[in-house]
Amino acid sequence: MTKTAAVMIAPGCEEIEALTPVDALRRLGVKVDMVGLESIDVMGAHGIKLTCDKVMDESLLDYDIVIFPGGSKGADNLRGSDQLMDLIQQRHAAGKWNAAMCSGPVAFARYGLLDNCTYTCFPGVEKQFENDIKNATHSDEIVVVDEAGKIITSRGPATAMAYAFKIAEILGVDPAPQEEAMLYNYLRDEMRK
């Protein structure tokens, strides 16, 4: 059965963090929808116009994973949506996976998803919400998977590929073919030298 993912696209999103999971996961055979928070056409943080597949609705409950990019304005827009909060809280209660990177975890903090979880985010962003979460542990890892909370988090634009491939793993999709084809393995190995 084909796995499904929704990437939430809000005005001011970090384009690399929004598009990298879409690109990598589609290459791996995951059905990925770009879901606009309020409209099909969304302007990213760096003036790149994104055209989404659909606008947010109740179908968000049906995806195997919902993915939040960062970008401080985009993350604040996701954080401020009561409708999105309700849908993600329902997903969380049903034990479904949700992911957020960079400043995206500010939304998860408001929604209560980071309570009792281990997470990461863009350096320093945790200061914005550390008093709003309970029993959470911040990590400096590139990508953090909290199995119990069904939460995946990552650090920032340069970690978007690692984030996308970890999401694939969590969905039960082997990322190895695209890690090789997209030169991710080469990059990782060269960076370790």
N, C-alpha and C positions, 0 to 999 in steps of 0.2 A: 504494500500500500504506500502510495506517495505521501511523503511528509509535507507539512504545510507550515509556512511562516508568514507573519505580517510584520512589516517594518513601519512603525509609526512616523509619519513625516509632518512636522510642525514648522511654521514660519521661524526662520532663524536656526534651523538645524545645521549641524556640522555635516557638510555634504559627503566627505570621505567616510564618515561613520555611518551615514545612511545608506550609501550606495555599495560599499564593500560587502556587507552581508548579502545584499540583493544579488550582486554579481557572483560572488563565490558560491552561494547556496544554489543559485539557478544552474551554474555549471555542474553542480553535484546532483542535479535532478530533483531538488526540493522545489515545490510550488511556492513561490514567494510573491506576495502582493505588497506593493507600496500603498500604504493607507494614509490618506490625508486627514489630518486632525479636523479640519473644517472645510477644505475644498480640494479639488483635484490638482490645481496648480498652486505650487508652494515655492516661495523664494527662500533659498538657503542663506546661511550666514555670510557667504562670500559671493553673493550675487548670481548664483547658479540657479536657474529656474528648474524645478523638478516637477514632472508630470506624474501624478499618482494613478494607480489602477482603479481606486475607489475612494470613497470617503467613509470615515469611521461609522460603524453601525453595530448592531447586536452580533453580527457574524464574527466579530473579534473573539467571541467565546469559543469558536469552533477550531481555531488554529492550534497546531501542536506547540507553537511558541510565538510570543509577541516580543518584538525587539525595539528598544528605544535607542536612537542615537543621542549624542550629546549636542554641544553647541549651547552656550549658556542661555540665549534667548529661546531657542527651540525647547530646551529642557524645562525652562520656566513655563512655556506654553503648555507642554505636556503636564507639568505639575499642577497647573491651574485649572485643568479641565475636570469638572466634577463627573461628567459622563464617562470619560476615560477612566477615572479613578474607580468608579463603580464597576465597570467592566473588568478591569484588571484585578480588583479585589475579588470578584466572582471567580475569575480564572484561578487566582491564588487559593481560594477556598476549595476549589475543585481539584487542586493538586497539579495544575498545569504549569508548564515552564514559562518564565518571563525573563527577559534580558535587558540590561541597560549599561551603557558605557559613558565614560567621560563625565559630563555633568548630569547625564540622564538619571543616575541614582537619586537626585534631589526629588524627583517625582515618586520613586519607590519609597523614599523616606516618608513623604506626606501620606502615601497610601497605606503605610504600616507594613510594607513588605520586607523591610530590612530588619525588623525586630527579630532578635535571636538568630541572626544570620552573620556569616562572614562575607564581606564584600570589598570591592575596591572602587576607585573613581579617579578622576583627574586630581593630581596632587593639590591639596588645599581645599577642594570642594567639600570634603567631609566636615570642615569647620562650619559650613552653612547649616548643617542639619544634625550634627552629632548630639545635640541636646534633645532632638525630637525622636530619637530611636532608642529602643530598649534592648539591653543585652546584646548589642551588635559588636562585631569585631572587624576593625578596618585592617586590610592587608595591603602590602605594596607589590603583590604579585601582578603580573601582566594581565592575566585572566583568572578570575576566582569563580569556582563553581560551588554553590551551597546546595548539596543534594537534598537536605531536609526541607529547605525553603523553596526548592525548585527555582533558584535565582542564579543567573550568570551575570557577572559584571566585568568590566575592563576599564583601562586607564585613559586612553586618548587616541587621537588620530593615527599615530604610528602603530598602535596595537590592534587596529581594526581587522587586519587579516587573521591574526591569532584568535581574536574574538569570533570571527566568522567560522573558522575551522573548528573551534571548540563547540560552537553551537551545532555544527554538523555532527560531531561526535555524540553530543547529548541526544540528538535526534536519531541516533543509530545509523548514521550515514558515514561511511569511511571517507575522510577527507584526503587520504594519501594520494590518489590520482591527481587532484588539483593542487595539492601542496607541491608536487613535483612539476606539473605542467605550468604553474604560475610562478615558478622559481622561488617559492617560499622556503623550501628546504635549503636552497643555495644561499639565500639571504640570511637565514637563521645560522647556518654553518659559518658563513663569512663573518657575521657579527660576533661570533664566539672566539674568533682568532685574536 
